[in-house]
Amino acid sequence: MSVLVDDKTFKEPINWTTTLFIGAFHVGAIAALFFFTWKALAVALVLWWVAGSLGIGMGYHRLLTHRGYKTPKWVEYFLTTCGTLALEGGPIAWVATHRVHHQLTDVEGDPHSPRDGGLWAHMGWIVTGRAMHNKAKELLHFVPDLRKDKFHVWITEWHWVPIAVLGVLLLALGVLLLAIGGLPVLLWGLFLRTVLGLHFTWLVNSATHMWGSRRFITNDTSKNSFWVAILTFGEGWHNNHHAHAQAARHGIAWYEIDVNWYGICALKALGLAWDIKLPKLTHATATVAEPVPASGISARPFEAATEVAAPVVAGD
């Protein structure tokens, strides 16, 4: 396992459409550094939480992928819409790719294992065009639950619309409220915030399979990383997650900060979350755990002709 040496990224052709689009956002992010205002920073921090925590962590990951808890449909759709603001694609592609990752973690077929190189796991699998997209047929049998939902099918097709609308609104807000300033708000709230959010999420794919500690013995290289957990609102407790994939709580110990879990608790307090799955520990210092598949998906390598059943939980 390496960061650059013998990295698969350099063996695959570049997808120039994806690369140039991501590159343009990075240019905007760098430009933002020259247009700093405190109000632009505040807008960026709020949107970072909305997209990264509400959208990716609580929505795409713990709710849609693993069905770690239940919510009313309107809450599910709201969290999903927040997820599109992270520029990580629509829910069907994201969820299917992550379910494949759990089924084939660190073996042949894993979309982003650092065993193919650290850069590959971080972003190489995306810029080379090998990332799984919403129209890829091999994804479909991993998401039968989402394919049956018209909203998820629609927003997967039009996932770019919410973030495009957000960009227009940020610029318009800045122009109308001259005290805020249009360009800084746009650059910080859209470009810099999005780029940092992308890299923070990608660190879960790369860094937490390369560096960190392991509480549980799992059949993969997943590790817990405090600093990645801080940057991703709790997604960095990756070894905990791989040992108890469906659990909505990733930070098990009191000192393992898990903002996404706190958000789920807030939903529960409001009566908007129930049937919350928790890690099944037999004692406080558990060190061994059987591999837990992702939300009803077999831990064995898949056969393309086999459709995976939708996650089934009590009360369905």
N, C-alpha and C positions, 0 to 999 in steps of 0.2 A: 504494500500500500504506500503510495507516494503522492506528493502534491503535484509535481510536474514530470518527473522522470517516467518515461514509458506511459504517458497519460493517453488514454483513448481519444481525447479531444483532438489530438494532432494526427489521428489516423482516419478521421471521418471528414467528409466534405462539409464545408460551412453552408448553412442556410442563410443566404445573404439578406433575405427579406426580414427574417427574425432578428438577425444580428444588427442590421442597420437601424431597425426600429428600437431595439434595446439600447444601441449606441446613441441614438438621438436623445433618449431619455437621460443617459449619462451626461451628455453635453449640457442638457438643461439643468441637471443636478449640480454640475460644476459651476455653471453660470449663476446659480442661486447663491453661491458663497460670496458673490460680489454685490449682492442686493439684499443684505441682511437687514431685517427689522424685527423687533421683538414681537410685533403683532403677527408677522408672517411666520415666525417660529411657533407661536402659540397655535396658529391655524394648522401648521404641519404636525404638531404633536397630537392635536385632537384627531386629525384625520389618520395619523399613524395608528392610534388606538382603535378607531372605528374600523379601518381596513384590516389591520393586523390581528387585533384581539376579537372584536365582535365578528368580523368577517371570516378570516382564515382560521384562527384558533378555535373559537366557539362554534362557528358556522360550518365552514367547509370540512374541518377536521373532526372535531369531537361530536358534532351533531350528524352531519351528512355521511361522512365516511364510516364512522364506528357506531353511530346510533347509541352514544353513551348516555343520552337523556332524550326526553320527549318535550316538545313544545307545541303550542297551537300553530297551525299552518302559517298564519300571518307573521308570527315571530320567526319561523323557519325561513320564510321568504324574505323577511327584512334582513336577517343575518346573511343570507345568501347574496343579496344585493350588495351588502357591505363588503362581502368577499370579492366581488367583481372590481371593487375600487383598488384592489391590490395589484392589478394587472397580471394576475396569475392564471388567466383563462376562466372558462366557465366551470360550473360545478361538476358536470358529468366527466369531463376530461380530468379535472383535478382529483376527484374522488376515485375514479377508476385507476389512475396512475398510482395513487397512494395505496389502494387495496392490492395492486400488483406488487408494490414494494413490500408490503407485509407478508404476502404469500411467498415471495421469492427473495427475501432479504439476504443480500450479500452472496447470492448464487447466480448462476446464469439466468438471465431474464429480468434481473432487478434493473429498473430504469436508470438508477443513479447510485450505484454502489461505489464507494471510494476504492474498492479493490481494482477498479478500472482506472484509478487515478483521482487525486483530490480535486483537481480542476474539473474533471469530468463530472464528479458527483455534485460539485457546486453549481456549475452553469454550462459545462461543456455539452451535456446531454440535451440542453435546450438550444444553444447556438448552432449546433451541427444539424438541427432539424430532426433529431431522433426522438425528441420529446413526443409523448402521445397526445394527440389532439382530439377534439370532440367528434370528428368525423371518422376517426380510425375504427375500423370494424372490429379489431381485436379487443377494443375496450368494452363493447356493448354487453357481453355476458357478465361483466363485473358490476354493472350498475342497473340491474333489472328494476330496482325500486325507484331510481330516479327517472328511468326511461318511461315509467308509467305516469309521471307527474308532468302535466303540460307546462307548468311554470318553469320547472327545471330544464325541460327541453328547449323552451323558448329563450330563457336567459343564457343558456349555454351557446345558442346560436348568435345571440346579440349581446354577449358579455361586455363588449367594448363600449356600448352605449352609455351606461352609468358613469364611467370614468370620463368619457368625452363631455357629457353634460356637466359633470363636476368641474372640468377645466374651464368651460364657458362661464359657469356661475362664479367661480373664483375670480376670474378676470373682471366680470361685470360687477361683482361686489366691490372689488378694489377700486374700480373706476368710479362707481357711485359714491363710495365712502372714501373720499380723498385722504382721510386721516389714516386709512389702512395702507393704501397704495396698491394699485392693481398688479404690476409686474412682479414685485417681491412675493405677494401672496400666491400668484400663479406658480412661480418658480419653486417656492418652498412647499406649498400645499399640494402640488401635483408632481413635479419632476423629482426634487430631492427626496421628498417623503416616500415616493413610490420606489425609487432606486434603492434607498436604504432598506425599505421593507422587503424588497426582492432579495437582497443579499442576506438579510436576517433570516428569512425563510430558507434560503439555500444553505445557510450554515447548519440547519437541522439535517439536511441531506449529507453534508460533507463533514463538518467539524464534529458533530455528535456521533459519528461513526469512526472517528479517528482519535480524538483526544477526550479524556474525562475519566470518570470513575464508574464502576459497575456494582450496583447493589444486588442484581439478580444475574444468575447464570442463564443466558439465553443462547440460542443457536445462531447468533449473529454478532456483529461488532458494535451494537448500540451502547452508548455511554451517556451518563448524566453530565451536563455541563451547566454550571451556575451562570456563567456569563452569556451563554446562548439563551438560557431560560429568561434572563432579564431582557434581552433584546427581542424576544418572541413572546412575551407575556406568559411564559410557563412551558413552552414547547420544548425547551432544552432538557427537560428531565426525560430523556429519550430512552434510556435503559428501563426506567420505570414503565414507560409507555409500551415498549415492545414486550415486556413481561406480562402486562395487563392491558392489552390493546383496546378493549372496549370501555375501560374505565374512563369516566369523565374527569377524574382527578388525576393529574400527573405528578404534582408535588406531594409526595407521601409524608415526608417528615415536616415538622412545623417550620423548619428553616428553609424549606424548598419553596421559594416564592412562586406562586402560580396564579397570576392575575386572571387567566382565562377561567380557572376554577372558581375564583371569587365572583366572576361575572355570572357563572352558572348558578352559584348560590344566591346571588341577587335576584335572578329570574325565579328561582324557587321561592324566595321570600315574597315575591310579588304574585305567586300562584301561576307563573308562566313556564315552569319547568318541573317535571316529575319523572318518575321511573329512572332515577339517576343511578348509573352503574358506578360502583366503587371497586378499588383493588381488593381482591380476595386474599388477604394475608392471614396466615394461621398464627403468626406471632410477630411482634413488633420489629424484630431484626431478621426477618426472612431473607435468606441469601440465595435460595434456589427456587426457580419457578419454571413450570412447564411452558413451552412456547404457546402463546395465545394467538390464534389467528385473528385477522382483522374483520370484525363484524360479520361473522358467519362464513368467512372464506376459508377453504381448506388450506392447511399448511403444506400440503404436497404440491409439487409442480403441476400446473394446470394443463389441461388438454383443451385446445381451441374449440372443440365441438361441444364442450360441456358448459352449460349455463349455470352460474353460481346463484344459489337462491338468495333472495333478499334477506337482510338481517331480520331475525325473528326474536322479539323480546316479549316478556310477559305482558299480556293485555292487548297484543296485536290481534 
